[in-house]
Amino acid sequence: MLRITNGTRREGATLVLEGRLTGPWVDELARCWKALAATRDARSVNVDLDGVTFIDAGGRALLRAMHEEGATLAVCSGCMTRAIVEEITRS
């Protein structure tokens, strides 16, 4: 299960993710991301991954695409999540 919370402010938006970014939840996040990116500059979106416990290959691909479009992947405390974010942001 994945919980997605959208916090929008004038200077930017934050997508807070909590749980497992796998399977159908990847598609749900993609829908939320597309809706948010359609209404604002993608570079003003922060993705808070602090509450994420697992990311599958589809989740990694989506996070990479979001990052390439300008989203900032931030706030991750788990060692696997941190490693995934480092891998995505390095390339």
PDB file of N, CA, C and O in Angstrom:
ATOM      1  N   MET A   1       0.849  -1.171   0.000  1.00  0.00           N
ATOM      2  CA  MET A   1       0.000   0.000   0.000  1.00  0.00           C
ATOM      3  C   MET A   1       0.893   1.232   0.000  1.00  0.00           C
ATOM      4  O   MET A   1       1.976   1.231   0.584  1.00  0.00           O
ATOM      5  N   LEU A   2       0.425   2.277  -0.660  1.00  0.00           N
ATOM      6  CA  LEU A   2       1.146   3.542  -0.728  1.00  0.00           C
ATOM      7  C   LEU A   2       0.177   4.678  -0.430  1.00  0.00           C
ATOM      8  O   LEU A   2      -0.924   4.738  -0.978  1.00  0.00           O
ATOM      9  N   ARG A   3       0.605   5.566   0.440  1.00  0.00           N
ATOM     10  CA  ARG A   3      -0.177   6.761   0.737  1.00  0.00           C
ATOM     11  C   ARG A   3       0.517   7.929   0.038  1.00  0.00           C
ATOM     12  O   ARG A   3       1.723   8.125   0.185  1.00  0.00           O
ATOM     13  N   ILE A   4      -0.259   8.699  -0.722  1.00  0.00           N
ATOM     14  CA  ILE A   4       0.263   9.852  -1.448  1.00  0.00           C
ATOM     15  C   ILE A   4      -0.461  11.092  -0.935  1.00  0.00           C
ATOM     16  O   ILE A   4      -1.685  11.192  -1.021  1.00  0.00           O
ATOM     17  N   THR A   5       0.305  12.027  -0.405  1.00  0.00           N
ATOM     18  CA  THR A   5      -0.265  13.270   0.083  1.00  0.00           C
ATOM     19  C   THR A   5       0.325  14.407  -0.730  1.00  0.00           C
ATOM     20  O   THR A   5       1.540  14.492  -0.907  1.00  0.00           O
ATOM     21  N   ASN A   6      -0.537  15.271  -1.219  1.00  0.00           N
ATOM     22  CA  ASN A   6      -0.121  16.397  -2.040  1.00  0.00           C
ATOM     23  C   ASN A   6      -0.237  17.668  -1.231  1.00  0.00           C
ATOM     24  O   ASN A   6      -1.335  18.075  -0.851  1.00  0.00           O
ATOM     25  N   GLY A   7       0.894  18.291  -0.968  1.00  0.00           N
ATOM     26  CA  GLY A   7       0.889  19.574  -0.276  1.00  0.00           C
ATOM     27  C   GLY A   7       1.325  20.652  -1.251  1.00  0.00           C
ATOM     28  O   GLY A   7       2.460  20.640  -1.727  1.00  0.00           O
ATOM     29  N   THR A   8       0.436  21.578  -1.551  1.00  0.00           N
ATOM     30  CA  THR A   8       0.741  22.602  -2.541  1.00  0.00           C
ATOM     31  C   THR A   8       0.818  23.967  -1.877  1.00  0.00           C
ATOM     32  O   THR A   8      -0.072  24.373  -1.130  1.00  0.00           O
ATOM     33  N   ARG A   9       1.905  24.659  -2.173  1.00  0.00           N
ATOM     34  CA  ARG A   9       2.086  26.042  -1.729  1.00  0.00           C
ATOM     35  C   ARG A   9       2.387  26.891  -2.953  1.00  0.00           C
ATOM     36  O   ARG A   9       2.629  26.364  -4.039  1.00  0.00           O
ATOM     37  N   ARG A  10       2.373  28.190  -2.779  1.00  0.00           N
ATOM     38  CA  ARG A  10       2.629  29.083  -3.898  1.00  0.00           C
ATOM     39  C   ARG A  10       4.007  28.856  -4.519  1.00  0.00           C
ATOM     40  O   ARG A  10       4.151  28.880  -5.741  1.00  0.00           O
ATOM     41  N   GLU A  11       5.011  28.637  -3.684  1.00  0.00           N
ATOM     42  CA  GLU A  11       6.369  28.482  -4.180  1.00  0.00           C
ATOM     43  C   GLU A  11       6.672  27.075  -4.692  1.00  0.00           C
ATOM     44  O   GLU A  11       7.704  26.866  -5.329  1.00  0.00           O
ATOM     45  N   GLY A  12       5.807  26.122  -4.430  1.00  0.00           N
ATOM     46  CA  GLY A  12       6.041  24.768  -4.911  1.00  0.00           C
ATOM     47  C   GLY A  12       5.075  23.772  -4.324  1.00  0.00           C
ATOM     48  O   GLY A  12       4.192  24.116  -3.538  1.00  0.00           O
ATOM     49  N   ALA A  13       5.257  22.544  -4.719  1.00  0.00           N
ATOM     50  CA  ALA A  13       4.381  21.464  -4.238  1.00  0.00           C
ATOM     51  C   ALA A  13       5.251  20.330  -3.710  1.00  0.00           C
ATOM     52  O   ALA A  13       6.396  20.158  -4.129  1.00  0.00           O
ATOM     53  N   THR A  14       4.694  19.571  -2.797  1.00  0.00           N
ATOM     54  CA  THR A  14       5.385  18.409  -2.258  1.00  0.00           C
ATOM     55  C   THR A  14       4.465  17.206  -2.352  1.00  0.00           C
ATOM     56  O   THR A  14       3.311  17.255  -1.925  1.00  0.00           O
ATOM     57  N   LEU A  15       4.983  16.134  -2.911  1.00  0.00           N
ATOM     58  CA  LEU A  15       4.303  14.844  -2.887  1.00  0.00           C
ATOM     59  C   LEU A  15       4.959  14.024  -1.787  1.00  0.00           C
ATOM     60  O   LEU A  15       6.138  13.681  -1.883  1.00  0.00           O
ATOM     61  N   VAL A  16       4.210  13.712  -0.755  1.00  0.00           N
ATOM     62  CA  VAL A  16       4.722  12.912   0.356  1.00  0.00           C
ATOM     63  C   VAL A  16       4.269  11.474   0.131  1.00  0.00           C
ATOM     64  O   VAL A  16       3.073  11.199   0.031  1.00  0.00           O
ATOM     65  N   LEU A  17       5.236  10.558   0.052  1.00  0.00           N
ATOM     66  CA  LEU A  17       4.939   9.145  -0.175  1.00  0.00           C
ATOM     67  C   LEU A  17       5.238   8.347   1.086  1.00  0.00           C
ATOM     68  O   LEU A  17       6.261   8.546   1.742  1.00  0.00           O
ATOM     69  N   GLU A  18       4.321   7.439   1.408  1.00  0.00           N
ATOM     70  CA  GLU A  18       4.493   6.585   2.584  1.00  0.00           C
ATOM     71  C   GLU A  18       4.057   5.176   2.223  1.00  0.00           C
ATOM     72  O   GLU A  18       2.926   4.968   1.782  1.00  0.00           O
ATOM     73  N   GLY A  19       4.943   4.212   2.405  1.00  0.00           N
ATOM     74  CA  GLY A  19       4.606   2.822   2.119  1.00  0.00           C
ATOM     75  C   GLY A  19       5.455   2.250   1.004  1.00  0.00           C
ATOM     76  O   GLY A  19       6.611   2.634   0.823  1.00  0.00           O
ATOM     77  N   ARG A  20       4.864   1.321   0.254  1.00  0.00           N
ATOM     78  CA  ARG A  20       5.579   0.594  -0.785  1.00  0.00           C
ATOM     79  C   ARG A  20       5.227   1.133  -2.174  1.00  0.00           C
ATOM     80  O   ARG A  20       4.062   1.165  -2.568  1.00  0.00           O
ATOM     81  N   LEU A  21       6.252   1.549  -2.896  1.00  0.00           N
ATOM     82  CA  LEU A  21       6.069   2.043  -4.257  1.00  0.00           C
ATOM     83  C   LEU A  21       6.251   0.860  -5.205  1.00  0.00           C
ATOM     84  O   LEU A  21       7.324   0.653  -5.772  1.00  0.00           O
ATOM     85  N   THR A  22       5.173   0.089  -5.362  1.00  0.00           N
ATOM     86  CA  THR A  22       5.202  -1.138  -6.155  1.00  0.00           C
ATOM     87  C   THR A  22       3.895  -1.301  -6.919  1.00  0.00           C
ATOM     88  O   THR A  22       2.872  -0.707  -6.578  1.00  0.00           O
ATOM     89  N   GLY A  23       3.960  -2.125  -7.964  1.00  0.00           N
ATOM     90  CA  GLY A  23       2.766  -2.548  -8.695  1.00  0.00           C
ATOM     91  C   GLY A  23       1.796  -1.436  -9.031  1.00  0.00           C
ATOM     92  O   GLY A  23       2.179  -0.438  -9.642  1.00  0.00           O
ATOM     93  N   PRO A  24       0.532  -1.599  -8.634  1.00  0.00           N
ATOM     94  CA  PRO A  24      -0.498  -0.618  -8.999  1.00  0.00           C
ATOM     95  C   PRO A  24      -0.267   0.752  -8.366  1.00  0.00           C
ATOM     96  O   PRO A  24      -0.813   1.746  -8.845  1.00  0.00           O
ATOM     97  N   TRP A  25       0.522   0.823  -7.312  1.00  0.00           N
ATOM     98  CA  TRP A  25       0.787   2.104  -6.658  1.00  0.00           C
ATOM     99  C   TRP A  25       1.707   2.968  -7.515  1.00  0.00           C
ATOM    100  O   TRP A  25       1.678   4.195  -7.424  1.00  0.00           O
ATOM    101  N   VAL A  26       2.521   2.324  -8.346  1.00  0.00           N
ATOM    102  CA  VAL A  26       3.354   3.078  -9.283  1.00  0.00           C
ATOM    103  C   VAL A  26       2.452   3.813 -10.277  1.00  0.00           C
ATOM    104  O   VAL A  26       2.673   4.986 -10.577  1.00  0.00           O
ATOM    105  N   ASP A  27       1.439   3.115 -10.780  1.00  0.00           N
ATOM    106  CA  ASP A  27       0.497   3.734 -11.709  1.00  0.00           C
ATOM    107  C   ASP A  27      -0.276   4.873 -11.047  1.00  0.00           C
ATOM    108  O   ASP A  27      -0.530   5.901 -11.674  1.00  0.00           O
ATOM    109  N   GLU A  28      -0.644   4.691  -9.794  1.00  0.00           N
ATOM    110  CA  GLU A  28      -1.366   5.739  -9.069  1.00  0.00           C
ATOM    111  C   GLU A  28      -0.494   6.975  -8.879  1.00  0.00           C
ATOM    112  O   GLU A  28      -0.959   8.101  -9.059  1.00  0.00           O
ATOM    113  N   LEU A  29       0.771   6.765  -8.515  1.00  0.00           N
ATOM    114  CA  LEU A  29       1.685   7.898  -8.380  1.00  0.00           C
ATOM    115  C   LEU A  29       1.883   8.583  -9.732  1.00  0.00           C
ATOM    116  O   LEU A  29       1.955   9.810  -9.798  1.00  0.00           O
ATOM    117  N   ALA A  30       1.971   7.810 -10.795  1.00  0.00           N
ATOM    118  CA  ALA A  30       2.125   8.394 -12.139  1.00  0.00           C
ATOM    119  C   ALA A  30       0.934   9.292 -12.466  1.00  0.00           C
ATOM    120  O   ALA A  30       1.109  10.375 -13.026  1.00  0.00           O
ATOM    121  N   ARG A  31      -0.264   8.853 -12.123  1.00  0.00           N
ATOM    122  CA  ARG A  31      -1.456   9.681 -12.359  1.00  0.00           C
ATOM    123  C   ARG A  31      -1.395  10.978 -11.545  1.00  0.00           C
ATOM    124  O   ARG A  31      -1.684  12.057 -12.060  1.00  0.00           O
ATOM    125  N   CYS A  32      -1.019  10.859 -10.282  1.00  0.00           N
ATOM    126  CA  CYS A  32      -0.909  12.052  -9.427  1.00  0.00           C
ATOM    127  C   CYS A  32       0.158  13.001  -9.964  1.00  0.00           C
ATOM    128  O   CYS A  32      -0.040  14.215 -10.002  1.00  0.00           O
ATOM    129  N   TRP A  33       1.281  12.439 -10.374  1.00  0.00           N
ATOM    130  CA  TRP A  33       2.376  13.239 -10.910  1.00  0.00           C
ATOM    131  C   TRP A  33       1.948  13.976 -12.179  1.00  0.00           C
ATOM    132  O   TRP A  33       2.210  15.171 -12.314  1.00  0.00           O
ATOM    133  N   LYS A  34       1.302  13.286 -13.096  1.00  0.00           N
ATOM    134  CA  LYS A  34       0.878  13.913 -14.352  1.00  0.00           C
ATOM    135  C   LYS A  34      -0.122  15.033 -14.090  1.00  0.00           C
ATOM    136  O   LYS A  34      -0.056  16.089 -14.721  1.00  0.00           O
ATOM    137  N   ALA A  35      -1.039  14.807 -13.169  1.00  0.00           N
ATOM    138  CA  ALA A  35      -2.023  15.840 -12.835  1.00  0.00           C
ATOM    139  C   ALA A  35      -1.341  17.054 -12.214  1.00  0.00           C
ATOM    140  O   ALA A  35      -1.686  18.193 -12.531  1.00  0.00           O
ATOM    141  N   LEU A  36      -0.386  16.817 -11.340  1.00  0.00           N
ATOM    142  CA  LEU A  36       0.326  17.920 -10.690  1.00  0.00           C
ATOM    143  C   LEU A  36       1.215  18.653 -11.685  1.00  0.00           C
ATOM    144  O   LEU A  36       1.235  19.883 -11.703  1.00  0.00           O
ATOM    145  N   ALA A  37       1.944  17.920 -12.506  1.00  0.00           N
ATOM    146  CA  ALA A  37       2.850  18.536 -13.490  1.00  0.00           C
ATOM    147  C   ALA A  37       2.079  19.326 -14.549  1.00  0.00           C
ATOM    148  O   ALA A  37       2.626  20.250 -15.149  1.00  0.00           O
ATOM    149  N   ALA A  38       0.823  18.971 -14.780  1.00  0.00           N
ATOM    150  CA  ALA A  38       0.009  19.696 -15.752  1.00  0.00           C
ATOM    151  C   ALA A  38      -0.407  21.071 -15.234  1.00  0.00           C
ATOM    152  O   ALA A  38      -0.746  21.954 -16.022  1.00  0.00           O
ATOM    153  N   THR A  39      -0.382  21.257 -13.916  1.00  0.00           N
ATOM    154  CA  THR A  39      -0.842  22.518 -13.336  1.00  0.00           C
ATOM    155  C   THR A  39       0.287  23.419 -12.857  1.00  0.00           C
ATOM    156  O   THR A  39       0.052  24.579 -12.518  1.00  0.00           O
ATOM    157  N   ARG A  40       1.504  22.902 -12.827  1.00  0.00           N
ATOM    158  CA  ARG A  40       2.624  23.726 -12.355  1.00  0.00           C
ATOM    159  C   ARG A  40       3.932  23.252 -12.970  1.00  0.00           C
ATOM    160  O   ARG A  40       4.001  22.176 -13.564  1.00  0.00           O
ATOM    161  N   ASP A  41       4.959  24.064 -12.819  1.00  0.00           N
ATOM    162  CA  ASP A  41       6.291  23.739 -13.311  1.00  0.00           C
ATOM    163  C   ASP A  41       6.824  22.536 -12.535  1.00  0.00           C
ATOM    164  O   ASP A  41       6.860  22.556 -11.305  1.00  0.00           O
ATOM    165  N   ALA A  42       7.231  21.503 -13.243  1.00  0.00           N
ATOM    166  CA  ALA A  42       7.716  20.280 -12.599  1.00  0.00           C
ATOM    167  C   ALA A  42       8.930  20.542 -11.716  1.00  0.00           C
ATOM    168  O   ALA A  42       9.171  19.812 -10.755  1.00  0.00           O
ATOM    169  N   ARG A  43       9.693  21.581 -12.038  1.00  0.00           N
ATOM    170  CA  ARG A  43      10.880  21.888 -11.227  1.00  0.00           C
ATOM    171  C   ARG A  43      10.521  22.425  -9.849  1.00  0.00           C
ATOM    172  O   ARG A  43      11.395  22.537  -8.989  1.00  0.00           O
ATOM    173  N   SER A  44       9.263  22.757  -9.622  1.00  0.00           N
ATOM    174  CA  SER A  44       8.849  23.258  -8.309  1.00  0.00           C
ATOM    175  C   SER A  44       8.259  22.155  -7.437  1.00  0.00           C
ATOM    176  O   SER A  44       7.714  22.431  -6.369  1.00  0.00           O
ATOM    177  N   VAL A  45       8.367  20.898  -7.893  1.00  0.00           N
ATOM    178  CA  VAL A  45       7.788  19.772  -7.157  1.00  0.00           C
ATOM    179  C   VAL A  45       8.883  19.014  -6.401  1.00  0.00           C
ATOM    180  O   VAL A  45       9.891  18.611  -6.980  1.00  0.00           O
ATOM    181  N   ASN A  46       8.665  18.832  -5.110  1.00  0.00           N
ATOM    182  CA  ASN A  46       9.546  18.015  -4.277  1.00  0.00           C
ATOM    183  C   ASN A  46       8.832  16.705  -3.973  1.00  0.00           C
ATOM    184  O   ASN A  46       7.629  16.689  -3.713  1.00  0.00           O
ATOM    185  N   VAL A  47       9.576  15.617  -4.008  1.00  0.00           N
ATOM    186  CA  VAL A  47       9.016  14.309  -3.683  1.00  0.00           C
ATOM    187  C   VAL A  47       9.665  13.843  -2.384  1.00  0.00           C
ATOM    188  O   VAL A  47      10.864  13.567  -2.347  1.00  0.00           O
ATOM    189  N   ASP A  48       8.876  13.758  -1.331  1.00  0.00           N
ATOM    190  CA  ASP A  48       9.339  13.364  -0.004  1.00  0.00           C
ATOM    191  C   ASP A  48       9.218  11.848   0.100  1.00  0.00           C
ATOM    192  O   ASP A  48       8.116  11.301   0.130  1.00  0.00           O
ATOM    193  N   LEU A  49      10.359  11.184   0.154  1.00  0.00           N
ATOM    194  CA  LEU A  49      10.399   9.719   0.173  1.00  0.00           C
ATOM    195  C   LEU A  49      10.731   9.161   1.557  1.00  0.00           C
ATOM    196  O   LEU A  49      11.068   7.983   1.679  1.00  0.00           O
ATOM    197  N   ASP A  50      10.643   9.976   2.582  1.00  0.00           N
ATOM    198  CA  ASP A  50      11.047   9.553   3.929  1.00  0.00           C
ATOM    199  C   ASP A  50      10.254   8.350   4.431  1.00  0.00           C
ATOM    200  O   ASP A  50      10.801   7.511   5.146  1.00  0.00           O
ATOM    201  N   GLY A  51       8.975   8.252   4.069  1.00  0.00           N
ATOM    202  CA  GLY A  51       8.135   7.168   4.560  1.00  0.00           C
ATOM    203  C   GLY A  51       8.061   5.966   3.633  1.00  0.00           C
ATOM    204  O   GLY A  51       7.255   5.063   3.859  1.00  0.00           O
ATOM    205  N   VAL A  52       8.889   5.937   2.592  1.00  0.00           N
ATOM    206  CA  VAL A  52       8.861   4.816   1.636  1.00  0.00           C
ATOM    207  C   VAL A  52       9.670   3.652   2.194  1.00  0.00           C
ATOM    208  O   VAL A  52      10.804   3.825   2.640  1.00  0.00           O
ATOM    209  N   THR A  53       9.074   2.466   2.162  1.00  0.00           N
ATOM    210  CA  THR A  53       9.737   1.285   2.717  1.00  0.00           C
ATOM    211  C   THR A  53      10.289   0.343   1.648  1.00  0.00           C
ATOM    212  O   THR A  53      11.144  -0.491   1.947  1.00  0.00           O
ATOM    213  N   PHE A  54       9.812   0.463   0.403  1.00  0.00           N
ATOM    214  CA  PHE A  54      10.282  -0.414  -0.680  1.00  0.00           C
ATOM    215  C   PHE A  54       9.949   0.236  -2.013  1.00  0.00           C
ATOM    216  O   PHE A  54       8.901   0.863  -2.163  1.00  0.00           O
ATOM    217  N   ILE A  55      10.853   0.080  -2.986  1.00  0.00           N
ATOM    218  CA  ILE A  55      10.636   0.592  -4.338  1.00  0.00           C
ATOM    219  C   ILE A  55      10.996  -0.513  -5.316  1.00  0.00           C
ATOM    220  O   ILE A  55      12.124  -1.006  -5.313  1.00  0.00           O
ATOM    221  N   ASP A  56      10.023  -0.913  -6.172  1.00  0.00           N
ATOM    222  CA  ASP A  56      10.323  -1.944  -7.173  1.00  0.00           C
ATOM    223  C   ASP A  56      10.879  -1.288  -8.438  1.00  0.00           C
ATOM    224  O   ASP A  56      11.049  -0.070  -8.482  1.00  0.00           O
ATOM    225  N   ALA A  57      11.161  -2.089  -9.463  1.00  0.00           N
ATOM    226  CA  ALA A  57      11.761  -1.586 -10.705  1.00  0.00           C
ATOM    227  C   ALA A  57      10.868  -0.543 -11.375  1.00  0.00           C
ATOM    228  O   ALA A  57      11.370   0.455 -11.890  1.00  0.00           O
ATOM    229  N   GLY A  58       9.567  -0.758 -11.374  1.00  0.00           N
ATOM    230  CA  GLY A  58       8.642   0.212 -11.953  1.00  0.00           C
ATOM    231  C   GLY A  58       8.655   1.525 -11.196  1.00  0.00           C
ATOM    232  O   GLY A  58       8.580   2.596 -11.798  1.00  0.00           O
ATOM    233  N   GLY A  59       8.750   1.444  -9.879  1.00  0.00           N
ATOM    234  CA  GLY A  59       8.835   2.645  -9.052  1.00  0.00           C
ATOM    235  C   GLY A  59      10.109   3.415  -9.318  1.00  0.00           C
ATOM    236  O   GLY A  59      10.098   4.644  -9.382  1.00  0.00           O
ATOM    237  N   ARG A  60      11.219   2.686  -9.474  1.00  0.00           N
ATOM    238  CA  ARG A  60      12.497   3.334  -9.806  1.00  0.00           C
ATOM    239  C   ARG A  60      12.398   4.067 -11.136  1.00  0.00           C
ATOM    240  O   ARG A  60      12.844   5.207 -11.266  1.00  0.00           O
ATOM    241  N   ALA A  61      11.804   3.394 -12.125  1.00  0.00           N
ATOM    242  CA  ALA A  61      11.674   4.001 -13.452  1.00  0.00           C
ATOM    243  C   ALA A  61      10.825   5.270 -13.388  1.00  0.00           C
ATOM    244  O   ALA A  61      11.154   6.269 -14.027  1.00  0.00           O
ATOM    245  N   LEU A  62       9.743   5.235 -12.623  1.00  0.00           N
ATOM    246  CA  LEU A  62       8.891   6.406 -12.497  1.00  0.00           C
ATOM    247  C   LEU A  62       9.631   7.540 -11.788  1.00  0.00           C
ATOM    248  O   LEU A  62       9.574   8.686 -12.235  1.00  0.00           O
ATOM    249  N   LEU A  63      10.317   7.237 -10.700  1.00  0.00           N
ATOM    250  CA  LEU A  63      11.070   8.274  -9.994  1.00  0.00           C
ATOM    251  C   LEU A  63      12.138   8.879 -10.900  1.00  0.00           C
ATOM    252  O   LEU A  63      12.374  10.087 -10.864  1.00  0.00           O
ATOM    253  N   ARG A  64      12.783   8.044 -11.709  1.00  0.00           N
ATOM    254  CA  ARG A  64      13.784   8.545 -12.656  1.00  0.00           C
ATOM    255  C   ARG A  64      13.132   9.508 -13.649  1.00  0.00           C
ATOM    256  O   ARG A  64      13.667  10.585 -13.913  1.00  0.00           O
ATOM    257  N   ALA A  65      11.976   9.121 -14.198  1.00  0.00           N
ATOM    258  CA  ALA A  65      11.264   9.973 -15.154  1.00  0.00           C
ATOM    259  C   ALA A  65      10.849  11.287 -14.497  1.00  0.00           C
ATOM    260  O   ALA A  65      10.975  12.351 -15.104  1.00  0.00           O
ATOM    261  N   MET A  66      10.361  11.219 -13.278  1.00  0.00           N
ATOM    262  CA  MET A  66       9.958  12.429 -12.563  1.00  0.00           C
ATOM    263  C   MET A  66      11.165  13.345 -12.357  1.00  0.00           C
ATOM    264  O   MET A  66      11.077  14.558 -12.547  1.00  0.00           O
ATOM    265  N   HIS A  67      12.285  12.752 -11.969  1.00  0.00           N
ATOM    266  CA  HIS A  67      13.513  13.528 -11.765  1.00  0.00           C
ATOM    267  C   HIS A  67      13.985  14.168 -13.073  1.00  0.00           C
ATOM    268  O   HIS A  67      14.400  15.326 -13.086  1.00  0.00           O
ATOM    269  N   GLU A  68      13.921  13.420 -14.158  1.00  0.00           N
ATOM    270  CA  GLU A  68      14.346  13.939 -15.458  1.00  0.00           C
ATOM    271  C   GLU A  68      13.453  15.088 -15.926  1.00  0.00           C
ATOM    272  O   GLU A  68      13.900  15.962 -16.669  1.00  0.00           O
ATOM    273  N   GLU A  69      12.198  15.086 -15.492  1.00  0.00           N
ATOM    274  CA  GLU A  69      11.287  16.173 -15.840  1.00  0.00           C
ATOM    275  C   GLU A  69      11.459  17.379 -14.915  1.00  0.00           C
ATOM    276  O   GLU A  69      10.877  18.436 -15.158  1.00  0.00           O
ATOM    277  N   GLY A  70      12.251  17.223 -13.860  1.00  0.00           N
ATOM    278  CA  GLY A  70      12.552  18.362 -13.000  1.00  0.00           C
ATOM    279  C   GLY A  70      12.195  18.230 -11.538  1.00  0.00           C
ATOM    280  O   GLY A  70      12.557  19.098 -10.744  1.00  0.00           O
ATOM    281  N   ALA A  71      11.495  17.171 -11.149  1.00  0.00           N
ATOM    282  CA  ALA A  71      11.120  16.997  -9.742  1.00  0.00           C
ATOM    283  C   ALA A  71      12.367  16.766  -8.894  1.00  0.00           C
ATOM    284  O   ALA A  71      13.344  16.172  -9.350  1.00  0.00           O
ATOM    285  N   THR A  72      12.316  17.238  -7.670  1.00  0.00           N
ATOM    286  CA  THR A  72      13.395  17.024  -6.720  1.00  0.00           C
ATOM    287  C   THR A  72      13.033  15.853  -5.823  1.00  0.00           C
ATOM    288  O   THR A  72      11.991  15.861  -5.168  1.00  0.00           O
ATOM    289  N   LEU A  73      13.894  14.852  -5.796  1.00  0.00           N
ATOM    290  CA  LEU A  73      13.691  13.695  -4.919  1.00  0.00           C
ATOM    291  C   LEU A  73      14.418  14.000  -3.624  1.00  0.00           C
ATOM    292  O   LEU A  73      15.638  14.157  -3.617  1.00  0.00           O
ATOM    293  N   ALA A  74      13.677  14.084  -2.526  1.00  0.00           N
ATOM    294  CA  ALA A  74      14.273  14.558  -1.283  1.00  0.00           C
ATOM    295  C   ALA A  74      13.776  13.776  -0.085  1.00  0.00           C
ATOM    296  O   ALA A  74      12.856  12.965  -0.180  1.00  0.00           O
ATOM    297  N   VAL A  75      14.398  14.037   1.021  1.00  0.00           N
ATOM    298  CA  VAL A  75      14.011  13.527   2.329  1.00  0.00           C
ATOM    299  C   VAL A  75      13.810  12.020   2.310  1.00  0.00           C
ATOM    300  O   VAL A  75      12.680  11.531   2.323  1.00  0.00           O
ATOM    301  N   CYS A  76      14.908  11.298   2.280  1.00  0.00           N
ATOM    302  CA  CYS A  76      14.792   9.841   2.380  1.00  0.00           C
ATOM    303  C   CYS A  76      15.737   9.353   3.468  1.00  0.00           C
ATOM    304  O   CYS A  76      16.924   9.681   3.468  1.00  0.00           O
ATOM    305  N   SER A  77      15.202   8.569   4.391  1.00  0.00           N
ATOM    306  CA  SER A  77      16.007   8.150   5.526  1.00  0.00           C
ATOM    307  C   SER A  77      16.460   6.702   5.436  1.00  0.00           C
ATOM    308  O   SER A  77      17.509   6.361   5.982  1.00  0.00           O
ATOM    309  N   GLY A  78      15.707   5.839   4.766  1.00  0.00           N
ATOM    310  CA  GLY A  78      16.100   4.434   4.658  1.00  0.00           C
ATOM    311  C   GLY A  78      17.305   4.266   3.746  1.00  0.00           C
ATOM    312  O   GLY A  78      17.432   4.969   2.744  1.00  0.00           O
ATOM    313  N   CYS A  79      18.190   3.334   4.091  1.00  0.00           N
ATOM    314  CA  CYS A  79      19.418   3.179   3.310  1.00  0.00           C
ATOM    315  C   CYS A  79      19.142   2.743   1.863  1.00  0.00           C
ATOM    316  O   CYS A  79      19.830   3.204   0.952  1.00  0.00           O
ATOM    317  N   MET A  80      18.165   1.877   1.634  1.00  0.00           N
ATOM    318  CA  MET A  80      17.853   1.470   0.259  1.00  0.00           C
ATOM    319  C   MET A  80      17.246   2.621  -0.529  1.00  0.00           C
ATOM    320  O   MET A  80      17.608   2.845  -1.684  1.00  0.00           O
ATOM    321  N   THR A  81      16.334   3.344   0.082  1.00  0.00           N
ATOM    322  CA  THR A  81      15.718   4.485  -0.597  1.00  0.00           C
ATOM    323  C   THR A  81      16.775   5.526  -0.913  1.00  0.00           C
ATOM    324  O   THR A  81      16.791   6.085  -2.010  1.00  0.00           O
ATOM    325  N   ARG A  82      17.655   5.789   0.034  1.00  0.00           N
ATOM    326  CA  ARG A  82      18.729   6.754  -0.180  1.00  0.00           C
ATOM    327  C   ARG A  82      19.630   6.306  -1.327  1.00  0.00           C
ATOM    328  O   ARG A  82      20.027   7.131  -2.150  1.00  0.00           O
ATOM    329  N   ALA A  83      19.961   5.020  -1.398  1.00  0.00           N
ATOM    330  CA  ALA A  83      20.805   4.500  -2.466  1.00  0.00           C
ATOM    331  C   ALA A  83      20.119   4.629  -3.824  1.00  0.00           C
ATOM    332  O   ALA A  83      20.766   4.966  -4.815  1.00  0.00           O
ATOM    333  N   ILE A  84      18.828   4.367  -3.874  1.00  0.00           N
ATOM    334  CA  ILE A  84      18.074   4.490  -5.121  1.00  0.00           C
ATOM    335  C   ILE A  84      18.063   5.944  -5.583  1.00  0.00           C
ATOM    336  O   ILE A  84      18.283   6.221  -6.762  1.00  0.00           O
ATOM    337  N   VAL A  85      17.811   6.863  -4.675  1.00  0.00           N
ATOM    338  CA  VAL A  85      17.778   8.285  -5.025  1.00  0.00           C
ATOM    339  C   VAL A  85      19.161   8.745  -5.496  1.00  0.00           C
ATOM    340  O   VAL A  85      19.260   9.494  -6.468  1.00  0.00           O
ATOM    341  N   GLU A  86      20.216   8.312  -4.829  1.00  0.00           N
ATOM    342  CA  GLU A  86      21.571   8.673  -5.250  1.00  0.00           C
ATOM    343  C   GLU A  86      21.852   8.153  -6.655  1.00  0.00           C
ATOM    344  O   GLU A  86      22.446   8.853  -7.475  1.00  0.00           O
ATOM    345  N   GLU A  87      21.427   6.929  -6.928  1.00  0.00           N
ATOM    346  CA  GLU A  87      21.618   6.342  -8.257  1.00  0.00           C
ATOM    347  C   GLU A  87      20.879   7.158  -9.325  1.00  0.00           C
ATOM    348  O   GLU A  87      21.423   7.425 -10.397  1.00  0.00           O
ATOM    349  N   ILE A  88      19.652   7.545  -9.027  1.00  0.00           N
ATOM    350  CA  ILE A  88      18.838   8.298  -9.992  1.00  0.00           C
ATOM    351  C   ILE A  88      19.418   9.698 -10.211  1.00  0.00           C
ATOM    352  O   ILE A  88      19.515  10.157 -11.348  1.00  0.00           O
ATOM    353  N   THR A  89      19.796  10.363  -9.146  1.00  0.00           N
ATOM    354  CA  THR A  89      20.233  11.754  -9.281  1.00  0.00           C
ATOM    355  C   THR A  89      21.658  11.882  -9.824  1.00  0.00           C
ATOM    356  O   THR A  89      22.035  12.944 -10.319  1.00  0.00           O
ATOM    357  N   ARG A  90      22.444  10.824  -9.738  1.00  0.00           N
ATOM    358  CA  ARG A  90      23.799  10.851 -10.285  1.00  0.00           C
ATOM    359  C   ARG A  90      23.811  10.813 -11.790  1.00  0.00           C
ATOM    360  O   ARG A  90      24.662  11.443 -12.417  1.00  0.00           O
ATOM    361  N   SER A  91      22.879  10.085 -12.390  1.00  0.00           N
ATOM    362  CA  SER A  91      22.912   9.910 -13.845  1.00  0.00           C
ATOM    363  C   SER A  91      22.145  10.964 -14.578  1.00  0.00           C
ATOM    364  O   SER A  91      22.087  10.942 -15.808  1.00  0.00           O
TER     365      SER A  91
END
